[in-house]
Amino acid sequence: MSDEQTRLKQIAADAAVEQVESGMVVGLGHGSTALLFVRSLAKRVASGELTGIVGVACALAMEAEARQLGLTVSSLDQHPAMDLTVDGADEVDPALNLIKGGGGAHLREKVVAQASAREIIIVDESKMSGRLGEKWAVPVEVVPFALKPFSDYVASLGAKPTLRLGRGGEPFLTDQENYVLDCDFGPMDDPAAVARSLEGRAGMVEHGLFLGLADEVIVAEAGGIRRIKKEG
């Protein structure tokens, strides 16, 4: 990540923190941009500017990071509904549909997003695209038992599935100890139809198409902040 990208992501993260109010239960996303938000949030809590903040993390790594930063972190069992979730995205289309899962946390991210009153997505301008799939494959979490038949099924849909590998060359494991197939559908005219085709196949745990879940996207551009809100 370039210094300029980091600077832009920090601007977006700081803009999202402005929407956090004392006493809120906040969903903490996963990824580099979400981490910048969590660090900014922790600074405001430490300074006393925000009080009574409870976080619910979308990934084990983010939970550990948030605790280390001094934030109060709870669980969905204790806080099944959140006031606000702030997360990043790998790709955003003009209708605020998203591809997420570059970090492999899209199952938990989607659970938290659906349990939140509002979902704010923070990105730099490189994540915007005309159609989902122009820049990113769709991550799909799959149980190991179903890997081969599900991979063959995705290929039959015309996509190219690739098993995600870890740093040592072994299959990447999610927090649920499942595999991730990065499924390249190319630019999608109908992401909802793709989502339905994936959801209809056994062995899939969750896919990275987040459709209709974002209430606002904060885009950090070279010239400043652009806010895009869901219509209606």
C-alpha atoms as one frame of an Amber mdcrd trajectory, in Angstrom:
protein
   0.000   0.000   0.000   1.407   3.388  -0.994   1.763   6.279   1.436  -0.860
   8.156  -0.563  -3.348   5.293  -0.271  -2.744   5.131   3.465  -3.267   8.882
   3.756  -6.554   8.693   1.854  -7.770   5.730   3.891  -6.950   7.594   7.108
  -9.020  10.566   5.942 -11.974   8.254   5.290 -11.511   6.519   8.642 -11.434
   9.823  10.521 -14.615  10.934   8.727 -16.375   7.756   9.861 -15.295   8.247
  13.482 -17.101  11.597  13.421 -20.367   9.649  13.186 -19.749   7.621  16.330
 -21.567   8.887  19.429 -20.995   8.049  23.075 -22.846   4.958  24.281 -22.919
   3.294  20.872 -22.357  -0.383  20.147 -20.070  -0.331  17.119 -19.289  -3.140
  14.694 -15.564  -3.220  13.973 -14.807  -4.363  10.446 -11.751  -6.156   9.144
  -8.898  -5.067   6.898  -6.408  -2.233   6.622  -8.955   0.577   6.327 -11.106
  -0.730   9.163  -7.986  -0.949  11.311  -7.319   2.749  10.760 -10.880   3.454
  11.908 -10.437   1.327  15.042  -7.210   3.127  15.914  -8.864   6.523  15.496
 -11.827   5.373  17.564  -9.521   4.131  20.326  -7.775   7.512  20.472 -11.071
   9.297  21.006 -12.090   6.849  23.689  -8.721   7.202  25.427  -8.998  11.004
  25.365 -12.478  10.873  26.890 -14.071  12.451  23.850 -16.197   9.313  23.459
 -17.484   7.251  26.385 -19.423   4.032  26.809 -18.321   2.609  23.457 -18.643
  -1.146  23.029 -17.146  -2.852  19.993 -18.151  -6.105  18.307 -15.334  -7.308
  16.060 -15.792  -9.038  12.707 -12.566 -11.036  13.021 -10.484 -12.579  15.772
  -7.459 -10.516  14.729  -9.452  -7.281  14.953 -10.844  -8.298  18.339  -7.308
  -8.772  19.652  -6.174  -5.462  18.151  -9.139  -3.563  19.611  -8.534  -4.977
  23.076  -4.863  -4.062  22.868  -5.866  -0.503  21.968  -7.986  -0.323  25.128
 -11.449  -0.637  23.599 -14.218  -2.576  25.314 -15.003  -5.546  23.091 -18.093
  -7.703  23.475 -19.838 -10.435  21.499 -22.989 -10.890  19.457 -24.396 -12.968
  22.296 -24.213  -9.924  24.559 -24.948  -7.306  21.883 -26.893  -8.899  19.013
 -27.788  -5.493  17.556 -25.359  -2.693  16.764 -25.941   1.018  16.295 -23.303
   1.351  13.611 -20.753  -0.774  11.794 -17.771   0.705   9.989 -15.923  -1.495
   7.537 -13.887  -1.356   4.355 -14.552  -2.971   0.982 -12.559  -4.411  -1.883
 -14.854  -3.017  -4.570 -17.875  -0.681  -4.618 -20.301  -0.111  -7.498 -22.486
   2.980  -8.112 -25.440   1.343  -6.314 -23.281   0.834  -3.178 -23.112  -2.915
  -3.672 -19.831  -4.368  -2.497 -17.353  -7.152  -2.891 -15.749  -7.968   0.445
 -13.641 -10.814   1.761 -10.118  -9.933   0.717  -9.137 -10.700   4.287 -11.339
 -13.785   4.479 -13.687 -12.375   7.135 -16.754 -11.849   4.943 -18.948 -14.321
   6.842 -18.567 -12.492  10.142 -18.587  -9.120   8.396 -21.950  -9.921   6.806
 -23.430 -11.200  10.074 -22.427  -7.970  11.802 -23.595  -5.805   8.890 -27.038
  -7.419   8.925 -27.250  -6.902  12.693 -26.437  -3.184  12.440 -28.810  -0.252
  12.215 -26.339   1.458   9.870 -23.366   0.283   7.826 -20.737   2.806   6.756
 -18.107   1.689   4.265 -14.815   3.571   4.067 -12.590   3.298   1.005 -10.082
   5.188  -1.071 -11.053   6.042  -4.629  -9.234   3.022  -6.116 -12.003   0.740
  -4.784 -14.761   2.325  -6.895 -15.798   0.608 -10.114 -18.562   0.728 -12.684
 -19.558  -2.917 -12.180 -18.662  -5.390  -9.462 -16.090  -7.864 -10.663 -14.107
  -5.409 -12.760 -11.342  -5.362 -10.177 -11.966  -8.215  -7.764 -12.986 -11.861
  -7.710 -15.828 -12.904  -5.401 -14.472 -14.609  -2.260 -16.540 -17.630  -1.253
 -16.055 -19.438   2.051 -16.464 -23.169   1.507 -16.303 -26.113   3.895 -13.239
 -28.243   3.036 -15.401 -31.336   2.436 -17.175 -29.584  -0.459 -14.146 -27.943
  -2.094 -13.913 -29.977  -5.313 -17.625 -30.245  -6.193 -18.226 -26.600  -5.317
 -15.200 -25.512  -7.351 -16.511 -27.518 -10.302 -19.947 -25.935  -9.840 -18.508
 -22.408  -9.919 -16.584 -23.290 -13.074 -19.846 -24.514 -14.649 -21.270 -21.026
 -14.068 -18.493 -19.607 -16.231 -16.299 -18.323 -13.422 -12.702 -19.165 -12.632
 -12.312 -20.433  -9.037  -8.921 -20.259  -7.314  -8.220 -21.745  -3.909  -6.740
 -19.046  -1.682  -3.409 -20.038  -0.167  -1.647 -18.870   2.975   1.875 -17.509
   3.160   3.360 -20.981   3.423   1.488 -22.289   0.405  -1.097 -24.178   2.437
  -4.837 -23.456   2.030  -5.851 -20.226   3.753  -8.189 -20.882   6.687 -10.914
 -18.524   7.857 -11.689 -17.944  11.534 -14.187 -20.799  11.122 -11.388 -22.996
   9.665 -12.954 -23.154   6.223 -11.378 -22.569   2.811 -11.826 -19.557   0.528
 -12.357 -19.839  -3.212 -11.749 -16.589  -5.068 -14.260 -16.851  -7.903 -13.572
 -14.613 -10.884 -16.880 -13.906 -12.628 -15.554 -10.848 -14.427 -17.706  -7.700
 -14.535 -21.194  -8.714 -13.396 -24.331  -7.328 -15.020 -26.505  -8.920 -12.326
 -24.642  -9.499  -9.033 -27.904 -10.563  -7.357 -28.286 -13.441  -9.813 -24.705
 -14.518  -9.111 -25.410 -14.378  -5.379 -28.500 -16.542  -5.792 -26.606 -19.122
  -7.828 -23.957 -19.399  -5.109 -26.487 -19.532  -2.282 -28.289 -22.422  -3.928
 -25.336 -24.794  -3.647 -24.531 -26.859  -0.561 -21.048 -26.506   0.856 -20.928
 -22.739   0.611 -20.805 -20.982   3.974 -20.961 -17.372   2.705 -19.988 -15.294
  -0.320 -18.470 -11.840  -0.511 -21.252 -10.099  -2.416 -22.719  -7.514  -0.034
 -25.826  -6.281  -1.812 -27.978  -3.539  -0.345 -26.191  -3.560   3.019 -24.208
  -0.311   2.849 -26.077   2.789   3.980 -23.222   5.158   3.192 -19.856   4.943
   1.469 -17.177   7.459   2.396 -14.690   7.759  -0.461 -11.379   9.490   0.170
 -10.214  11.116  -3.056  -7.233  13.285  -3.843  -9.478  16.339  -3.624 -11.155
  15.386  -0.367 -14.052  13.326   0.960 -17.045  12.203  -1.105 -20.060  10.737
   0.655 -22.460   8.498  -1.232 -25.657   7.558   0.564 -28.142   4.808  -0.232
 -31.097   6.146  -2.137 -34.352   6.113  -0.211
